[in-house]
Amino acid sequence: MINIAQVGCGYWGPNLLRNLISHSKVNVTGVIDTDNKVSEWLADKYSSLLFQNEFSPSVLDEWAVDAVVIVTPAKTHYKLSKEILESNRHCLVEKPLATTTQECSNLINIAEKHGVTLMVGHTFMYNAAVIKMKEIIDSGELGELYYVYAQRLNLGRIRQDVDVLWNLAPHDISIINYWFGELPNKISAKGIDFVQPNISDVAFVNMEFASGRHAVLHLSWLDPHKIRKITVVGSKKMAVYDDTA
């Protein structure tokens, strides 16, 4: 049994909390959130949980926490994760891990230094359809893989803390890396901001791999169609993963 605290209980937080509580090997000790209304909701829904409206490692000590789940705005991820890892606790962070590559590298180094687990919420790697696609690709049924084209489009939800690239691309990048079994050796991206200055709401990503495979991502908060589709093109066959089907 592992004692877990959750930091943040806003948009996605209640979903994660429900799943944590239902897990037979998890004991959720409490929730930390700056919104006091969360405490009222907890009192009604999960009365046994503790609540604090300010994060500090001392609270984690008091609650005897082994690991922490972070479900807060992206701009807070780095500071929170750093404090948790440095307190020798495991940490699961909602994507994106942080908002710069340097911050991500720092967190990885801190986790390694303290011998604790740092994990990002790349949830699609545990999706049954994504796993099945991996099996099909690895079986050779599609032949030699040529390229992948991923679309993650919708009208909204427009965010202020990160752009569309940091918001949506982690899903498809994690899926493609998993399917290919390798990391790209070259990547480029172009973001365009229409609605908010300096926050891209449309983006295109190109990924190249040492194996010769390619991947192209199209991401948008400004599309009238809700599309969550990845097309895999091979020399023998093609396969389509459609998350909205």
Stockholm file with secondary structure:
# STOCKHOLM 1.0

chainA/1-245         MINIAQVGCGYWGPNLLRNLISHSKVNVTGVIDTDNKVSEWLADKYSSLLFQNEFSPSVLDEWAVDAVVIVTPAKTHYKLSKEILESNRHCLVEKPLATTTQECSNLINIAEKHGVTLMVGHTFMYNAAVIKMKEIIDSGELGELYYVYAQRLNLGRIRQDVDVLWNLAPHDISIINYWFGELPNKISAKGIDFVQPNISDVAFVNMEFASGRHAVLHLSWLDPHKIRKITVVGSKKMAVYDDTA
#=GR chainA/1-245 SS CEEEEEECCSSSHHHHHHHHHHCTTEEEEEEECSCTHHHHHHHHHCTTSEEESSCCHHHHHHTTCSEEEECSCGGGHHHHHHHHHHTTCEEEECSSSCSSHHHHHHHHHHHHHHTCCEEECCGGGGCHHHHHHHHHHHHTTTCSEEEEEEEEEEECCCCSSSCHHHHHHHHHHHHHHHHHTSCCSEEEEEEECSSBTTBCSEEEEEEECTTSCEEEEEEESEEEEEEEEEEEEESSCEEEEETTC
#=GC SS_cons         CEEEEEECCSSSHHHHHHHHHHCTTEEEEEEECSCTHHHHHHHHHCTTSEEESSCCHHHHHHTTCSEEEECSCGGGHHHHHHHHHHTTCEEEECSSSCSSHHHHHHHHHHHHHHTCCEEECCGGGGCHHHHHHHHHHHHTTTCSEEEEEEEEEEECCCCSSSCHHHHHHHHHHHHHHHHHTSCCSEEEEEEECSSBTTBCSEEEEEEECTTSCEEEEEEESEEEEEEEEEEEEESSCEEEEETTC
//
